[in-house]
């Protein structure tokens, strides 16, 4: 401690003792004084006077309620300065003001207290609901397929084993993606339930930037993490199905190498995930998983170009579907990253659909398509049934054509027998499906 500090503290301590000796009747003659810290105690610093706050809801700590109102210019220096769930916009091309508070541009809230729903809110609601319906339907199909696997006697070959593993990974990825979607709905419908992320020592840290976030943001990130892990594992595993289904076109050495590469990549990826989880950087895993999915998509595109002529028609259909959805996911991820780095809020007025949200939903729908193709491929191997939309459309058109022909033939006969019916002769009515074998 500097000599000057010690001298001042010693003087304060001596004065305090003198005052105590002078107060014989216990009646204070001066304002109460605080007992000074010991001489060897270091002087208080900024870090001890202003400790880092832990994540807290707005109801638990009124210090997180700022004084800056909605769209009040030159007022805020961060989200903490804004009232309620408002965020601070430092600069925006769509406003002449600077450092003003605004409603969340991600959820699209509106109104004087940011609890009404705007254009982006309804777009997000529609996108989440449609994706959730698709994922619930996919989960039901997977459930019945896996139940059938347990009851049906398979040859237990490599293709069946790889298809079962792929379907299990697909199930988990679908479940976590659906949970993420449900949490987004909860966040959307609870605009006032938010937490505050500080700069240091906070699990809600967003790349070192303080921010107001919705209450389920930590759980949401964890769902994104788990979804990305299992989607990557399933996307890698489906390659083994393609190799086994076309084993006659590949040498034993190639098949063995493919198996080692896939299993090695899966193992390294899982180890890396565990390391990042221990380090507490969940957002890194989600980003890395999305980038890895893009790399896998490029590899599958190359695989189709080199070996496409040697693959059977069914396998080629699924290869095209998987790599196409992965390439779309990569495109949306690339654009999403650019907007994130540039600061998307300054380019996105609250009264127009959020381009950032649209890009995010584009990534999600691309992943939904990937999950659907991987389930369909696994289901086809296990039951030799397919969800090929081209075949389904042809089958549907065939049924419609057969039904239309029956109706036409029925009414044609009815018209030819009109004179006989007019004469009082009843003719037997032939069912419209008689003589035809329609498969339903």
LINHUNOR-V834002 format. One record per backbone hydrogen bond with DSSP energy under -0.5 kcal/mol. CO is the residue of the C=O (numbers start at 1). NH is the residue of the N-H. Records with the same first field share a line. If there is no record, write none. Layout:
# LINHUNOR-V834002
CO = NH / NH
This chain:
# LINHUNOR-V834002
2 = 6
3 = 7
4 = 8
5 = 9
6 = 10
7 = 11
8 = 12
9 = 13
10 = 14
11 = 15
12 = 16
13 = 17
14 = 18
15 = 19
16 = 20
17 = 21
18 = 22
19 = 23
20 = 23
22 = 24
23 = 26
26 = 28
38 = 41
45 = 49
46 = 50
56 = 196
57 = 60 / 61
61 = 64
62 = 65
64 = 66
68 = 83
69 = 72 / 101
71 = 73
72 = 75
78 = 81
79 = 82
81 = 68
82 = 66
83 = 86
87 = 102
88 = 90
89 = 100
90 = 99
92 = 95
97 = 92
98 = 74
99 = 75 / 76
100 = 89
101 = 71
102 = 87
104 = 108 / 109
108 = 118
110 = 115 / 116
111 = 114
116 = 110
118 = 122
119 = 123
120 = 124
121 = 125
122 = 126
123 = 127
124 = 128
125 = 129
126 = 130
127 = 131
128 = 132
129 = 133
130 = 134
131 = 135
132 = 136
133 = 137
134 = 138
135 = 139
136 = 140
137 = 141
138 = 142
139 = 143
140 = 144
141 = 145
142 = 146
143 = 147
144 = 148
145 = 149
146 = 150
147 = 151
148 = 152
152 = 154
157 = 161
158 = 162
159 = 163
160 = 164
161 = 165
162 = 166
163 = 167
164 = 168
165 = 169
166 = 170
167 = 171
168 = 172
169 = 173
170 = 174
171 = 175
172 = 176
173 = 177
174 = 178
175 = 179
176 = 180
177 = 181
178 = 182
179 = 183
180 = 184
181 = 185
182 = 186
183 = 187
184 = 188
185 = 189
186 = 190
187 = 190
190 = 193
192 = 194
193 = 215
194 = 58
195 = 213
196 = 198
197 = 211
202 = 205
205 = 207
206 = 209
208 = 210
209 = 206
211 = 197 / 213
213 = 195
214 = 217
216 = 220
217 = 221
218 = 222
219 = 223
220 = 224
221 = 225
222 = 226
223 = 227
224 = 228
225 = 229
226 = 230
227 = 231
228 = 232
229 = 233
230 = 234
231 = 235
232 = 236
233 = 237
234 = 238
236 = 239
237 = 240 / 241
238 = 242
239 = 243
240 = 244
241 = 245
242 = 246
244 = 247
246 = 249
247 = 250
251 = 255
252 = 256
253 = 257
254 = 258
255 = 259
256 = 260
257 = 261
258 = 262
259 = 263
260 = 264
261 = 265
262 = 266
263 = 267
264 = 268
265 = 269
266 = 270
267 = 271
268 = 272
269 = 273
270 = 274
271 = 275
272 = 276
273 = 277
274 = 278
275 = 279
276 = 280 / 281
277 = 280
280 = 282
281 = 284 / 285
282 = 285 / 286
283 = 287
284 = 288
285 = 289
286 = 290
287 = 291
288 = 292
289 = 293
290 = 294
291 = 295
292 = 296
293 = 297
294 = 298
295 = 299
296 = 300
297 = 301
298 = 302
299 = 303
300 = 304
301 = 305
302 = 306
303 = 307
304 = 308
307 = 310 / 311
308 = 311
312 = 316
313 = 317
314 = 318
315 = 319
316 = 320
317 = 321
318 = 322
319 = 323
320 = 324
321 = 325
322 = 326
323 = 327
324 = 328
325 = 329
326 = 330
327 = 331
328 = 332
329 = 333
330 = 334
331 = 335
332 = 336
333 = 337
334 = 338
335 = 339
336 = 340
337 = 341
338 = 342
339 = 343 / 344
343 = 346
344 = 347
345 = 348
346 = 93 / 94
347 = 349
349 = 352
353 = 355
354 = 358
355 = 359
356 = 360
357 = 361
358 = 362
359 = 363
360 = 364
361 = 365
362 = 366
363 = 367
364 = 368
365 = 369
366 = 370
367 = 371
368 = 372
369 = 373
370 = 374
371 = 375
372 = 376
373 = 377
374 = 378
375 = 379
376 = 380
377 = 381
378 = 382
379 = 383 / 385
380 = 384
388 = 392
389 = 393
390 = 394
391 = 395
392 = 396
393 = 397
394 = 398
395 = 399
396 = 400
397 = 401
398 = 402
399 = 403
400 = 404
401 = 405
402 = 406
403 = 407
404 = 408
405 = 409
406 = 410
407 = 411
408 = 412
409 = 413
410 = 414
411 = 415
412 = 416
413 = 417
415 = 418
417 = 421
418 = 422
419 = 423
420 = 425
421 = 424
424 = 426
428 = 430
431 = 434
433 = 436
436 = 438
437 = 439
438 = 440
